[in-house]
């Protein structure tokens, strides 16, 4: 369906948009501009929303705010916010009475006029998504980057042409109810995550699978050959399956051998570049590049792949060098909201670091993190609800040696930065890599990272 046709058929119907956050505000304003009756629902009070509430009301938007914001939904169309489960009792009741439940991303898939390339996974999806967009831009393509990466694309659709490319990062929450898949789908890896929202790990895996399960035989799916759960998923792919691996040779896809990244098509391999020439640190970024290269097989030249890998400096909040002060390098890895993310961050350095970690608990175990902390960390500063769990995982690991690592717990981030600064000596690395979500103290990981950077730059 075309963009205008979709919104034309909404005229005369009522629409509810749940969540007046960054991703939904452009949608609310677009619906209002199209003359559609909109009710914006949010748990926050009018006072907490500030000027945005008055601005929306001035444009004719109805507001349903406060603790009961989901009660009594009767609108014809209900747009849920990505982080909200679709089976909440209030939403189920509305659907039973005839409401249609959808989301900004689902509608975008309906109306997008160009090729869609999407990336999901437990770790590495933002960097991989961004690398793909950088590769395509370097080849001269007009690229629209969005999804879970922070920019909603539905409102940009009128500016897109059939020769453009939409490159999307998709979360498990966005994928839960998707009934369409992208033309090229990438799954970086799978490990337990977001178990505070998903019923169990299987539901999380099943949601992720929607990125490729609705493809036709013409679709392309890229999987991690080194991850057991993505290998199992690949058995259900309908289109062309490509692999990436840093541990084994693959017949179709991209692999690492003797420090060189190779591209393989039907068993015939060609060297792309040395892994050591990639600007971003860490073996996990080698994997991110291999995933992106596999997705771009036949669309981007090897020369472009190497040029982007040599020059691209990375994404904010992902092992981002904040500053070097008195010979100490400070890194912001606020995106690390899970133990597996922090493990990847710690493995990026060839020396023991000073780690700042902790945050909100989302139900993920820290057992695997403890041994890695003992191996790669010489001092750990903890704050937040998960501080005790991270310390317990560290001290109960078999390789724990109290002579080799100091652990302290502080109240807040100013105290954490001050403690790290007091410990750090010339040549040291300090990294914020929380292994936990930010929602105990911050709106999101971006705000957490910005606060950390401000504190570090103020030293």
C-alpha positions as CSV (number, residue, x, y, z in Angstrom):
1,X,0.0,0.0,0.0
2,X,1.2,3.5,-0.8
3,X,1.8,6.0,2.0
4,X,-1.0,8.4,1.1
5,X,-3.4,5.5,0.5
6,X,-2.8,4.2,4.0
7,X,-3.5,7.5,5.7
8,X,-6.5,8.2,3.4
9,X,-8.2,5.0,4.6
10,X,-7.8,6.1,8.2
11,X,-9.9,9.2,7.7
12,X,-13.2,8.9,9.6
13,X,-11.6,6.4,12.0
14,X,-10.3,6.9,15.5
15,X,-6.7,6.3,16.4
16,X,-4.9,5.8,19.7
17,X,-1.2,6.2,20.0
18,X,0.3,4.7,23.1
19,X,3.4,6.5,24.4
20,X,4.2,10.1,23.7
21,X,7.9,9.4,23.4
22,X,10.5,10.2,20.8
23,X,9.5,7.5,18.4
24,X,5.8,8.3,18.5
25,X,5.6,12.1,18.5
26,X,6.2,12.4,14.7
27,X,3.5,9.8,14.1
28,X,1.0,11.6,16.3
29,X,1.7,14.9,14.5
30,X,1.5,13.2,11.1
31,X,-1.9,11.7,12.0
32,X,-3.2,15.1,13.2
33,X,-1.9,16.8,10.0
34,X,-3.9,14.2,8.0
35,X,-7.1,15.2,9.8
36,X,-7.4,12.0,11.8
37,X,-8.9,11.9,15.3
38,X,-6.0,11.0,17.6
39,X,-5.9,10.1,21.3
40,X,-2.4,10.1,22.7
41,X,-2.0,7.9,25.8
42,X,0.8,8.0,28.3
43,X,1.5,7.0,31.9
44,X,3.0,10.3,32.6
45,X,1.0,13.2,34.0
46,X,0.4,16.4,32.0
47,X,2.8,18.2,34.2
48,X,5.5,15.6,33.7
49,X,5.1,15.8,29.9
50,X,5.6,19.5,30.0
51,X,5.0,21.7,26.9
52,X,4.5,18.7,24.5
53,X,1.1,18.1,26.1
54,X,-0.1,21.6,25.4
55,X,1.4,21.6,21.9
56,X,-0.5,18.4,21.0
57,X,-3.8,19.6,22.5
58,X,-3.4,22.9,20.5
59,X,-3.3,20.7,17.3
60,X,-6.5,18.9,18.3
61,X,-5.1,15.8,20.0
62,X,-7.0,14.2,22.8
63,X,-4.8,13.2,25.8
64,X,-5.4,10.2,28.1
65,X,-2.7,10.4,30.8
66,X,-1.9,8.9,34.2
67,X,-2.0,5.4,35.7
68,X,-5.2,4.4,33.9
69,X,-4.0,5.5,30.4
70,X,-4.7,2.0,29.0
71,X,-8.1,1.6,30.4
72,X,-11.2,1.6,28.1
73,X,-9.4,1.8,24.7
74,X,-12.0,1.6,22.0
75,X,-10.3,3.3,19.0
76,X,-10.4,1.7,15.6
77,X,-6.6,1.6,15.3
78,X,-4.1,1.4,18.2
79,X,-0.4,2.0,17.7
80,X,1.6,0.4,20.6
81,X,4.9,1.7,21.7
82,X,7.7,-0.7,20.8
83,X,8.5,-1.7,24.5
84,X,4.9,-2.6,25.3
85,X,3.8,-6.2,25.2
86,X,0.9,-6.7,22.7
87,X,-0.9,-9.1,25.0
88,X,-1.6,-6.7,27.9
89,X,-5.1,-7.3,29.1
90,X,-6.2,-3.8,28.1
91,X,-4.9,-4.3,24.6
92,X,-6.4,-7.8,24.3
93,X,-9.8,-6.5,25.4
94,X,-9.6,-3.7,22.8
95,X,-8.7,-6.1,20.0
96,X,-11.6,-8.4,21.1
97,X,-14.0,-5.5,20.7
98,X,-12.7,-4.8,17.1
99,X,-9.7,-2.5,17.5
100,X,-6.7,-3.2,15.3
101,X,-3.4,-3.3,17.0
102,X,-0.3,-2.1,15.1
103,X,2.9,-0.1,15.4
104,X,4.9,2.5,13.6
105,X,7.3,-0.1,12.2
106,X,4.6,-2.4,11.0
107,X,3.0,0.4,9.0
108,X,6.4,1.4,7.7
109,X,6.9,-2.1,6.3
110,X,3.5,-1.8,4.6
111,X,4.2,1.5,2.8
112,X,7.9,1.6,2.3
113,X,8.7,1.9,-1.4
114,X,12.3,0.8,-1.4
115,X,14.5,-2.1,-0.4
116,X,14.5,-2.9,3.3
117,X,17.6,-4.3,5.1
118,X,17.1,-5.1,8.8
119,X,19.4,-6.1,11.6
120,X,18.6,-7.7,14.9
121,X,20.4,-9.7,17.6
122,X,21.3,-9.5,21.2
123,X,24.5,-7.6,20.7
124,X,26.1,-5.6,18.0
125,X,23.0,-4.7,16.0
126,X,23.4,-1.0,16.2
127,X,27.0,-1.0,15.0
128,X,26.2,-3.6,12.3
129,X,23.2,-1.5,11.1
130,X,25.3,1.6,11.0
131,X,28.2,-0.1,9.2
132,X,25.7,-1.3,6.5
133,X,24.4,2.2,6.0
134,X,28.0,3.5,5.8
135,X,28.9,0.9,3.2
136,X,25.8,1.8,1.1
137,X,26.4,5.5,1.3
138,X,30.0,5.0,0.3
139,X,28.6,3.3,-2.8
140,X,26.5,6.3,-3.6
141,X,23.2,5.0,-2.4
142,X,20.6,7.2,-0.7
143,X,20.1,5.5,2.7
144,X,17.4,6.0,5.3
145,X,18.7,4.8,8.7
146,X,16.2,4.2,11.5
147,X,14.1,1.8,13.6
148,X,15.3,1.0,17.1
149,X,18.5,3.0,16.3
150,X,16.5,6.1,17.3
151,X,14.8,7.6,14.3
152,X,11.3,6.6,13.3
153,X,11.1,6.3,9.5
154,X,7.4,6.2,8.7
155,X,7.1,10.0,8.5
156,X,10.0,10.1,6.1
157,X,8.4,7.7,3.6
158,X,7.2,10.4,1.2
159,X,10.8,11.4,0.6
160,X,11.9,7.8,-0.3
161,X,12.2,6.5,-3.9
162,X,12.3,3.0,-5.2
163,X,16.1,3.2,-5.7
164,X,16.7,4.2,-2.0
165,X,17.5,1.8,0.7
166,X,16.0,1.7,4.2
167,X,18.4,0.2,6.8
168,X,16.8,-0.7,10.0
169,X,17.7,-1.9,13.5
170,X,14.9,-3.9,14.9
171,X,14.4,-5.0,18.6
172,X,12.6,-8.1,19.8
173,X,9.8,-5.8,21.0
174,X,9.3,-4.3,17.5
175,X,9.5,-7.8,15.9
176,X,7.0,-9.5,18.2
177,X,4.0,-8.7,16.1
178,X,5.6,-8.2,12.7
179,X,3.9,-10.1,9.8
180,X,6.4,-8.9,7.2
181,X,10.2,-9.4,6.9
182,X,12.9,-7.3,5.3
183,X,14.4,-8.1,1.9
184,X,17.8,-8.7,3.6
185,X,17.8,-9.8,7.3
186,X,20.8,-10.1,9.6
187,X,20.8,-11.8,13.0
188,X,24.1,-10.9,14.7
189,X,23.8,-13.4,17.6
190,X,21.3,-14.5,20.3
191,X,21.7,-14.8,24.1
192,X,19.3,-14.3,27.0
193,X,18.1,-10.7,27.1
194,X,15.1,-8.6,28.0
195,X,13.8,-11.4,30.2
196,X,12.1,-8.7,32.4
197,X,9.7,-8.2,29.5
198,X,9.6,-11.4,27.6
199,X,8.0,-14.4,29.2
200,X,11.0,-16.6,28.6
201,X,14.1,-16.9,26.4
202,X,12.1,-18.9,23.8
203,X,9.6,-16.1,23.3
204,X,12.6,-13.7,22.8
205,X,14.1,-16.0,20.2
206,X,10.7,-16.4,18.4
207,X,10.3,-12.7,18.3
208,X,13.7,-12.2,16.7
209,X,12.9,-14.8,14.1
210,X,10.2,-12.6,12.6
211,X,13.0,-10.6,10.9
212,X,13.3,-13.4,8.3
213,X,10.4,-15.9,8.7
214,X,8.1,-13.9,6.4
215,X,10.6,-13.7,3.5
216,X,10.0,-15.4,0.2
217,X,12.6,-17.5,-1.7
218,X,14.0,-14.2,-3.0
219,X,15.0,-13.0,0.5
220,X,18.5,-13.1,2.0
221,X,19.2,-14.1,5.6
222,X,22.5,-13.7,7.3
223,X,23.3,-15.7,10.4
224,X,26.1,-16.2,12.9
225,X,27.7,-19.6,12.3
226,X,29.3,-19.5,15.7
227,X,26.1,-19.1,17.7
228,X,24.0,-22.2,18.4
229,X,20.7,-20.4,18.5
230,X,21.2,-18.6,15.2
231,X,22.3,-21.8,13.5
232,X,19.0,-23.4,14.6
233,X,17.1,-20.4,13.3
234,X,18.7,-20.7,9.9
235,X,17.0,-24.1,9.4
236,X,13.7,-22.2,9.0
237,X,14.9,-19.5,6.5
238,X,13.1,-19.6,3.1
239,X,15.6,-17.6,1.0
240,X,19.3,-17.4,0.5
241,X,21.2,-18.2,3.7
242,X,24.6,-16.6,4.2
243,X,26.9,-17.1,7.2
244,X,29.6,-15.1,9.0
245,X,32.1,-16.8,11.3
246,X,35.4,-16.1,13.0
247,X,35.9,-19.7,13.9
248,X,35.3,-21.7,10.7
249,X,35.3,-21.5,7.0
250,X,31.9,-21.1,5.4
251,X,30.7,-22.0,1.9
252,X,28.5,-18.9,1.5
253,X,29.2,-15.8,3.4
254,X,32.1,-14.2,5.2
255,X,34.7,-15.8,7.5
256,X,38.0,-15.0,9.3
257,X,41.1,-17.2,8.8
258,X,44.6,-16.4,9.9
259,X,43.7,-12.8,10.5
260,X,42.2,-12.2,7.1
261,X,38.5,-11.7,6.3
262,X,37.3,-13.7,3.3
263,X,34.1,-13.6,1.2
264,X,32.8,-16.9,0.0
265,X,30.3,-17.5,-2.8
266,X,29.4,-21.2,-3.5
267,X,32.6,-22.3,-2.0
268,X,34.9,-19.9,-3.9
269,X,36.7,-17.5,-1.5
270,X,38.3,-14.1,-2.1
271,X,40.2,-12.0,0.5
272,X,38.6,-8.7,1.5
273,X,41.0,-7.3,4.1
274,X,43.1,-7.9,7.2
275,X,41.0,-7.9,10.4
276,X,43.8,-5.8,12.0
277,X,43.0,-2.9,9.6
278,X,39.6,-2.4,11.1
279,X,39.6,0.9,13.0
280,X,37.1,-0.1,15.7
281,X,38.7,-2.1,18.5
282,X,37.7,-5.6,19.6
283,X,36.9,-9.0,18.0
284,X,33.2,-8.3,18.3
285,X,33.6,-5.5,15.9
286,X,35.3,-7.9,13.5
287,X,32.2,-10.0,13.7
288,X,30.0,-6.9,13.2
289,X,31.9,-6.1,10.0
290,X,31.7,-9.7,8.8
291,X,27.9,-9.7,9.3
292,X,27.6,-6.4,7.4
293,X,29.9,-7.7,4.6
294,X,27.8,-10.8,4.2
295,X,24.6,-8.7,3.9
296,X,26.3,-6.5,1.3
297,X,27.7,-9.4,-0.8
298,X,27.2,-8.4,-4.4
299,X,25.9,-4.9,-3.5
300,X,29.1,-3.2,-2.3
301,X,32.6,-3.6,-3.7
302,X,35.5,-5.0,-1.7
303,X,37.3,-1.7,-2.1
304,X,34.4,0.1,-0.4
305,X,34.3,-2.5,2.4
306,X,38.0,-2.0,3.2
307,X,37.8,1.8,2.9
308,X,34.9,2.1,5.3
309,X,36.4,-0.4,7.8
310,X,39.7,1.5,7.8
311,X,38.0,4.9,8.5
312,X,34.7,4.5,10.3
313,X,35.1,5.6,13.9
314,X,32.1,3.9,15.4
315,X,28.8,4.8,17.1
316,X,28.3,7.0,20.1
317,X,28.1,5.1,23.5
318,X,29.8,2.0,22.0
319,X,33.4,1.7,23.3
320,X,33.6,5.4,22.5
321,X,36.8,7.1,23.5
322,X,35.7,10.1,25.6
323,X,39.1,11.6,26.4
324,X,42.7,10.9,27.4
325,X,43.8,12.7,30.6
326,X,47.1,12.3,32.4
327,X,47.8,9.2,30.2
328,X,44.5,7.6,31.2
329,X,42.0,6.7,28.4
330,X,38.3,6.9,29.3
331,X,35.7,4.9,27.3
332,X,31.9,5.2,27.2
333,X,30.3,1.8,26.5
334,X,26.8,2.8,27.9
335,X,25.1,0.7,25.3
336,X,26.3,-2.4,27.3
337,X,23.0,-3.1,29.0
338,X,23.6,-6.8,29.2
339,X,26.4,-9.0,30.6
340,X,27.2,-10.3,27.1
341,X,27.7,-6.7,25.9
342,X,30.1,-6.0,28.8
343,X,32.0,-9.2,28.1
344,X,32.5,-8.1,24.5
345,X,33.7,-4.7,25.7
346,X,36.2,-6.1,28.2
347,X,37.5,-8.5,25.5
348,X,38.3,-5.5,23.3
349,X,41.3,-4.4,25.4
350,X,44.7,-6.2,25.7
351,X,45.2,-5.0,29.2
352,X,43.3,-5.1,32.5
353,X,40.9,-2.1,32.9
354,X,39.1,-0.2,35.6
355,X,35.4,-1.0,35.1
356,X,32.3,1.0,36.1
357,X,29.2,-1.2,36.1
358,X,25.8,-1.7,37.5
359,X,22.2,-0.4,36.9
360,X,18.7,-1.8,36.7
361,X,18.1,-5.5,36.9
362,X,16.3,-7.0,33.9
363,X,16.3,-10.6,35.0
364,X,19.5,-11.7,33.2
365,X,22.0,-13.8,35.1
366,X,25.5,-12.5,35.6
367,X,27.3,-15.9,36.0
368,X,29.2,-15.6,32.7
369,X,30.4,-12.1,33.5
370,X,32.2,-13.0,36.7
371,X,35.1,-15.0,35.2
372,X,35.6,-12.4,32.5
373,X,35.8,-9.6,35.0
374,X,38.4,-11.4,37.0
375,X,40.4,-12.0,33.8
376,X,40.2,-8.4,32.4
377,X,39.5,-6.0,35.3
378,X,41.9,-4.8,38.0
379,X,39.4,-2.5,39.7
380,X,35.6,-2.5,39.6
381,X,33.3,0.3,40.7
382,X,29.7,-0.6,41.1
383,X,26.5,1.3,41.6
384,X,22.8,0.6,41.0
385,X,20.5,-2.3,41.8
386,X,22.7,-5.0,40.1
387,X,25.8,-4.0,42.0
388,X,25.5,-6.9,44.5
389,X,24.7,-9.5,41.8
390,X,27.7,-8.5,39.7
391,X,30.0,-8.5,42.8
392,X,28.6,-12.0,43.7
393,X,29.2,-13.3,40.2
394,X,32.8,-12.0,40.3
395,X,33.7,-13.2,43.8
396,X,32.2,-16.7,43.4
397,X,33.9,-17.3,40.0
398,X,36.6,-20.0,40.2
399,X,39.3,-17.6,39.0
400,X,38.6,-14.9,41.6
401,X,41.6,-13.6,43.4
402,X,41.1,-10.7,45.9
403,X,44.7,-9.8,45.4
404,X,44.2,-9.1,41.7
405,X,41.0,-7.1,41.7
406,X,39.5,-4.4,44.0
407,X,35.8,-3.9,44.2
408,X,33.9,-1.0,45.7
409,X,30.3,0.1,45.6
410,X,29.3,3.8,45.3
411,X,26.0,5.7,45.4
412,X,26.0,7.5,42.1
413,X,27.9,8.3,38.9
414,X,29.8,11.4,40.2
415,X,31.1,9.2,42.9
416,X,32.0,6.4,40.5
417,X,33.9,8.7,38.1
418,X,35.7,10.3,41.1
419,X,36.6,6.8,42.4
420,X,37.9,5.7,39.1
421,X,39.9,8.9,38.7
422,X,41.5,8.3,42.1
423,X,42.5,4.8,41.1
424,X,43.7,5.4,37.6
425,X,47.4,5.8,36.7
426,X,49.2,6.7,33.5
427,X,48.6,4.0,30.9
428,X,45.3,2.8,32.5
429,X,41.9,2.4,30.7
430,X,38.7,3.3,32.5
431,X,35.5,2.0,30.9
432,X,31.8,2.5,31.7
433,X,30.2,-0.8,30.6
434,X,27.2,-1.3,33.0
435,X,26.0,-4.8,32.0
436,X,22.6,-3.5,33.1
437,X,19.9,-1.2,31.8
438,X,19.8,2.5,32.6
439,X,16.3,2.8,33.8
440,X,17.1,3.0,37.5
441,X,18.5,6.5,37.1
442,X,18.3,7.6,33.4
443,X,15.7,7.8,30.6
444,X,17.9,5.5,28.4
445,X,21.4,4.4,27.7
446,X,22.1,7.6,25.7
447,X,21.4,9.8,28.6
448,X,23.5,7.6,30.9
449,X,26.4,7.9,28.4
450,X,26.1,11.6,28.1
451,X,26.1,12.1,31.9
452,X,29.2,9.9,32.1
453,X,31.0,11.9,29.4
454,X,30.1,15.2,31.0
455,X,31.5,14.0,34.3
456,X,34.7,12.7,32.6
457,X,35.2,15.9,30.6
458,X,34.8,18.0,33.8
459,X,37.7,16.3,35.5
